[in-house]
Amino acid sequence: MIPYSVLDLAPVPEGATIAAALGQTTELARHAEALGYSRFWLAEHHAMPGIASAATAVLIGHVAAHTSRIRVGSGGIMLPNHAPLMVAEGFGTLATLYSDRIDLGLGRAPGTDARTAQALRRNLDVTDNFPADVLELQRYFGQAEPGAIQAVPGEGTRVPIWILGSSLYGAQLAAHFGLPYAFASHFAPPALEAALAAYRQTFRPSPELDRPRAMIAINIFAGADDDEGRYLRSSAQLAFANLRSGRPGKLPRPVEDITAHVEPAMLRLVDQALAVSATGGPETVRRQLAELIERHRPDEVIFTGQIHDPEARRRSFTIAAEAMASL
């Protein structure tokens, strides 16, 4: 059985407050730990009314404090938004507080729109330093050389770094550095097969990893039967349609007939983005997960589910865990 994990964005459902959403993220993390999930990752996004995980490291610390065994980390920290030293100090602090339970997944995108990215970075007219920034982070987590800048806390913690991506760039970089790789197939599936192939074929062993380790992200919309699974999925479809239309908002309530709310061309785009999903009742979800795992042969999978009702979301992750245990 391959490890399976949770990717959470602390979704803010329509009709709910941000405080309630953060509380539900904590409850989901506890639930995932009890179900045997390996990791609970949180994603950095900014200026999005339906996502409450912007201060990702802060929320990671909160989740780690309310769990005891599950690994907690980022899926990911958008490194161009931050100075590597600040990331090293933040995650070095987390690793010091919570021992060997912290992961650092790194992304190259801003996780927001151009105006907000400028507010975060102050200057968008800069060279892409992502590879150099990754190496700088690794140095901070290792043993500092005499005279070098130290990350305090951070030095010697050796926080595990994952490279995240939705294209060949991240796959090639992870392979070059000999780091584990997680592909964002839950919203950008077209390059999945090519990225996994590039990563596996060009991987160079490193002190961190002696062989490729690839994770894929899968949307989970699991209900009592197939109809309920499709009903739960409609919230994510509506959210994607709103985002693609330039109208981001809170996570919409589900609807019975998605075609009555999203025009056909947009719905095709949305369903293409959500193609790597398991949707339906327990047996359907099990079959679809088996097919995805057989096709892509990941070393790990990570599930995400933008489901409006928190209780239904927890049930969905329960069904996913039961499916994985039975494969």
LUMNULO-473835 format. One record per residue (C-alpha): residue in three letters; x negated, y, z negated. Coordinates in steps of 0.1 Angstrom, whole numbers, plus 2048, in hexadecimal, padded with zeros to 3 digits. Example, Ala and Ser with C-alpha at 12.3 -4.5 7.8 and 13.67 -1.06 7.14 Angstrom:
// LUMNULO-473835
<Ala,<785,7D3,7B2>>
<Ser,<777,7F5,7B9>>
END
This chain:
// LUMNULO-473835
<Met,<800,800,800>>
<Ile,<7F1,821,80A>>
<Pro,<7F3,83F,7F2>>
<Tyr,<811,856,7F6>>
<Ser,<814,87A,7E9>>
<Val,<82A,899,7E8>>
<Leu,<825,8BA,7FA>>
<Asp,<83B,8D5,7EA>>
<Leu,<841,8F9,7F4>>
<Ala,<856,901,7D5>>
<Pro,<874,907,7EB>>
<Val,<88C,922,7E0>>
<Pro,<8AF,916,7EA>>
<Glu,<8CB,92E,7F3>>
<Gly,<8DD,937,7D3>>
<Ala,<8BF,930,7BD>>
<Thr,<8A5,946,7AD>>
<Ile,<87F,943,7B0>>
<Ala,<87D,93A,78B>>
<Ala,<895,91D,791>>
<Ala,<881,912,7B0>>
<Leu,<860,911,79C>>
<Gly,<872,8FD,781>>
<Gln,<87E,8E4,79B>>
<Thr,<85A,8E1,7A8>>
<Thr,<84F,8D7,785>>
<Glu,<86B,8BE,782>>
<Leu,<862,8AF,7A4>>
<Ala,<83E,8AB,79A>>
<Arg,<848,898,77B>>
<His,<85F,883,78F>>
<Ala,<844,87B,7A9>>
<Glu,<82C,872,78E>>
<Ala,<845,859,77F>>
<Leu,<84B,84A,7A1>>
<Gly,<826,843,7A7>>
<Tyr,<81E,85F,7C0>>
<Ser,<7F8,865,7C3>>
<Arg,<7F7,88B,7C8>>
<Phe,<80D,8A9,7C5>>
<Trp,<801,8C5,7DC>>
<Leu,<80E,8E8,7DF>>
<Ala,<80B,8FF,7FE>>
<Glu,<801,923,801>>
<His,<81A,939,814>>
<His,<820,95E,80F>>
<Ala,<83D,976,813>>
<Met,<856,95A,819>>
<Pro,<876,95D,805>>
<Gly,<87C,937,806>>
<Ile,<859,92D,7F9>>
<Ala,<84D,934,7D5>>
<Ser,<82A,924,7D7>>
<Ala,<817,943,7E2>>
<Ala,<801,944,7C2>>
<Thr,<7F7,920,7C9>>
<Ala,<7DC,91C,7B0>>
<Val,<7F2,92A,794>>
<Leu,<80D,912,79C>>
<Ile,<7F5,8F5,79F>>
<Gly,<7EA,8FC,77B>>
<His,<80E,8FD,76F>>
<Val,<816,8DC,780>>
<Ala,<7F6,8CC,773>>
<Ala,<7FF,8D8,74F>>
<His,<821,8C7,752>>
<Thr,<814,8A5,75F>>
<Ser,<7FA,88E,753>>
<Arg,<7ED,876,76E>>
<Ile,<7F7,881,791>>
<Arg,<7DD,895,7A5>>
<Val,<7E7,8B9,7AB>>
<Gly,<7D9,8CF,7C7>>
<Ser,<7DE,8E5,7E5>>
<Gly,<7EC,8DD,806>>
<Gly,<7DD,8F5,80B>>
<Ile,<7CB,914,801>>
<Met,<7C8,92A,820>>
<Leu,<7A3,931,81D>>
<Pro,<7A1,950,834>>
<Asn,<7B7,962,81A>>
<His,<79D,95E,7FE>>
<Ala,<779,962,7F5>>
<Pro,<76A,93F,7F1>>
<Leu,<75C,949,7CF>>
<Met,<77F,952,7C2>>
<Val,<78C,930,7CE>>
<Ala,<76F,91E,7BE>>
<Glu,<775,930,79D>>
<Gly,<79A,929,79E>>
<Phe,<798,904,7A7>>
<Gly,<77A,900,791>>
<Thr,<78F,90C,774>>
<Leu,<7AB,8F4,77D>>
<Ala,<792,8D7,780>>
<Thr,<783,8E0,75E>>
<Leu,<7A5,8E1,74D>>
<Tyr,<7B4,8C2,75E>>
<Ser,<795,8AD,764>>
<Asp,<795,897,783>>
<Arg,<7B9,89F,78E>>
<Ile,<7B4,8BE,7A5>>
<Asp,<7B2,8BD,7CB>>
<Leu,<7AA,8DB,7E2>>
<Gly,<7B9,8D9,804>>
<Leu,<7AD,8F5,81B>>
<Gly,<7BF,905,839>>
<Arg,<7B3,91D,853>>
<Ala,<7D4,92F,85A>>
<Pro,<7E0,94D,847>>
<Gly,<801,93D,83B>>
<Thr,<815,95B,844>>
<Asp,<81B,976,85E>>
<Ala,<801,98F,86B>>
<Arg,<80C,9AD,856>>
<Thr,<80C,998,836>>
<Ala,<7EA,989,83F>>
<Gln,<7DC,9AC,842>>
<Ala,<7EA,9B5,820>>
<Leu,<7D8,996,812>>
<Arg,<7B7,99A,824>>
<Arg,<7B7,9C0,82A>>
<Asn,<7A4,9BA,84A>>
<Leu,<7AF,9A2,865>>
<Asp,<793,9AC,87D>>
<Val,<77A,993,86F>>
<Thr,<766,975,87C>>
<Asp,<775,953,876>>
<Asn,<75F,947,859>>
<Phe,<773,928,850>>
<Pro,<756,90E,855>>
<Ala,<73D,923,842>>
<Asp,<757,92A,826>>
<Val,<75D,905,822>>
<Leu,<738,8FF,81E>>
<Glu,<735,91C,805>>
<Leu,<751,90C,7F0>>
<Gln,<73F,8EB,7F0>>
<Arg,<720,8FC,7E3>>
<Tyr,<733,90D,7C7>>
<Phe,<742,8EC,7BC>>
<Gly,<71F,8DB,7BB>>
<Gln,<700,8E3,7A7>>
<Ala,<6F5,907,7AC>>
<Glu,<6D2,90D,7B8>>
<Pro,<6BC,925,7A5>>
<Gly,<6C5,948,7AD>>
<Ala,<6E5,93F,7BF>>
<Ile,<707,94D,7B7>>
<Gln,<719,936,79E>>
<Ala,<73E,92F,79C>>
<Val,<746,92F,777>>
<Pro,<75C,91B,772>>
<Gly,<756,906,791>>
<Glu,<732,8FB,792>>
<Gly,<72E,8D6,78F>>
<Thr,<754,8CE,791>>
<Arg,<751,8C0,7B5>>
<Val,<776,8C6,7BC>>
<Pro,<780,8B0,7D9>>
<Ile,<785,8C4,7F9>>
<Trp,<79D,8BA,814>>
<Ile,<79F,8CB,836>>
<Leu,<7C3,8D2,842>>
<Gly,<7CC,8D8,866>>
<Ser,<7E6,8D7,882>>
<Ser,<7CD,8D6,89F>>
<Leu,<7AD,8C6,8AA>>
<Tyr,<799,8E2,89A>>
<Gly,<79F,8D6,876>>
<Ala,<79A,8B2,880>>
<Gln,<778,8B9,88F>>
<Leu,<76D,8CE,872>>
<Ala,<777,8B4,858>>
<Ala,<765,899,86C>>
<His,<746,8AF,86F>>
<Phe,<745,8B6,84A>>
<Gly,<74E,892,840>>
<Leu,<76D,89E,82D>>
<Pro,<790,88F,82A>>
<Tyr,<7AA,89D,843>>
<Ala,<7CF,8A3,83F>>
<Phe,<7E4,8AB,85E>>
<Ala,<802,8C1,85D>>
<Ser,<818,8AA,870>>
<His,<837,8B5,85C>>
<Phe,<83A,8D4,871>>
<Ala,<820,8D1,88D>>
<Pro,<820,8AD,89B>>
<Pro,<815,8B1,8BF>>
<Ala,<7F0,8AE,8B9>>
<Leu,<7F2,893,89E>>
<Glu,<7E5,876,8B2>>
<Ala,<7C9,88A,8C3>>
<Ala,<7BE,899,8A2>>
<Leu,<7BD,878,88F>>
<Ala,<7A9,869,8AC>>
<Ala,<791,886,8AD>>
<Tyr,<78C,884,887>>
<Arg,<786,85E,886>>
<Gln,<76F,85D,8A5>>
<Thr,<759,87A,89B>>
<Phe,<758,875,875>>
<Arg,<735,878,865>>
<Pro,<730,868,843>>
<Ser,<728,881,827>>
<Pro,<720,880,802>>
<Glu,<746,886,7FD>>
<Leu,<753,86B,814>>
<Asp,<744,84D,825>>
<Arg,<760,846,83E>>
<Pro,<77E,85A,84C>>
<Arg,<79B,860,835>>
<Ala,<7BA,86E,847>>
<Met,<7DB,879,839>>
<Ile,<7FB,881,84C>>
<Ala,<818,896,840>>
<Ile,<83B,888,845>>
<Asn,<85D,898,83F>>
<Ile,<874,884,829>>
<Phe,<89A,889,82A>>
<Ala,<8A7,86A,819>>
<Gly,<8CA,865,80C>>
<Ala,<8E3,84A,803>>
<Asp,<8E9,843,828>>
<Asp,<8DF,850,84A>>
<Asp,<8FA,86B,84A>>
<Glu,<8EE,87A,829>>
<Gly,<8CA,879,835>>
<Arg,<8D4,88D,854>>
<Tyr,<8E9,8A5,83F>>
<Leu,<8CB,8AC,828>>
<Arg,<8B4,8B1,846>>
<Ser,<8CA,8CE,853>>
<Ser,<8BC,8E6,838>>
<Ala,<899,8E2,847>>
<Gln,<8A7,8E5,86A>>
<Leu,<8B8,906,861>>
<Ala,<89A,913,84F>>
<Phe,<883,90C,86D>>
<Ala,<89C,91C,885>>
<Asn,<89E,93B,86F>>
<Leu,<878,93D,86D>>
<Arg,<873,938,892>>
<Ser,<88D,954,898>>
<Gly,<87A,96C,881>>
<Arg,<894,969,865>>
<Pro,<882,957,849>>
<Gly,<897,953,82A>>
<Lys,<8A0,93C,80D>>
<Leu,<8A5,917,815>>
<Pro,<8C8,914,824>>
<Arg,<8E4,8FE,817>>
<Pro,<8E9,8DF,82C>>
<Val,<904,8DD,847>>
<Glu,<918,8C0,855>>
<Asp,<913,8C9,87A>>
<Ile,<8F1,8DA,881>>
<Thr,<8FA,8E0,8A6>>
<Ala,<915,8F8,89A>>
<His,<8FB,90E,88A>>
<Val,<8DC,90C,8A0>>
<Glu,<8DD,910,8C6>>
<Pro,<8D0,8F3,8DB>>
<Ala,<8AF,901,8E7>>
<Met,<8A5,90B,8C4>>
<Leu,<8B0,8EA,8B5>>
<Arg,<89A,8D7,8CE>>
<Leu,<87C,8EC,8C2>>
<Val,<885,8E6,89E>>
<Asp,<889,8C1,8A2>>
<Gln,<868,8BF,8B5>>
<Ala,<857,8D0,897>>
<Leu,<868,8B7,87F>>
<Ala,<861,898,895>>
<Val,<84B,888,87A>>
<Ser,<867,881,862>>
<Ala,<879,864,851>>
<Thr,<89E,86D,850>>
<Gly,<8BC,857,844>>
<Gly,<8C5,83D,82B>>
<Pro,<8AB,827,818>>
<Glu,<8A8,80D,833>>
<Thr,<8A5,826,850>>
<Val,<88B,83A,83D>>
<Arg,<878,81A,835>>
<Arg,<878,810,85A>>
<Gln,<86E,833,866>>
<Leu,<851,835,84D>>
<Ala,<845,813,858>>
<Glu,<845,81E,87C>>
<Leu,<832,83E,875>>
<Ile,<818,82C,860>>
<Glu,<814,810,879>>
<Arg,<80F,829,895>>
<His,<7F7,842,884>>
<Arg,<7E5,82B,86B>>
<Pro,<7E0,847,851>>
<Asp,<7CC,841,831>>
<Glu,<7E5,855,81E>>
<Val,<807,865,824>>
<Ile,<815,884,814>>
<Phe,<83B,88A,814>>
<Thr,<84C,8AC,815>>
<Gly,<872,8B2,814>>
<Gln,<883,8D4,817>>
<Ile,<8A4,8C9,807>>
<His,<8BB,8E3,7F8>>
<Asp,<8C8,8D0,7DA>>
<Pro,<8AC,8C8,7C1>>
<Glu,<8BD,8A8,7B5>>
<Ala,<8C1,89C,7D9>>
<Arg,<89C,8A5,7DF>>
<Arg,<891,890,7C2>>
<Arg,<8A6,873,7CE>>
<Ser,<897,876,7F0>>
<Phe,<874,873,7E2>>
<Thr,<880,855,7CE>>
<Ile,<88C,843,7ED>>
<Ala,<86B,84C,7FE>>
<Ala,<857,83D,7E2>>
<Glu,<86C,81D,7E2>>
<Ala,<868,81A,807>>
<Met,<842,81D,804>>
<Ala,<841,804,7E9>>
<Ser,<854,7EB,7FF>>
<Leu,<83E,7EE,81E>>
END
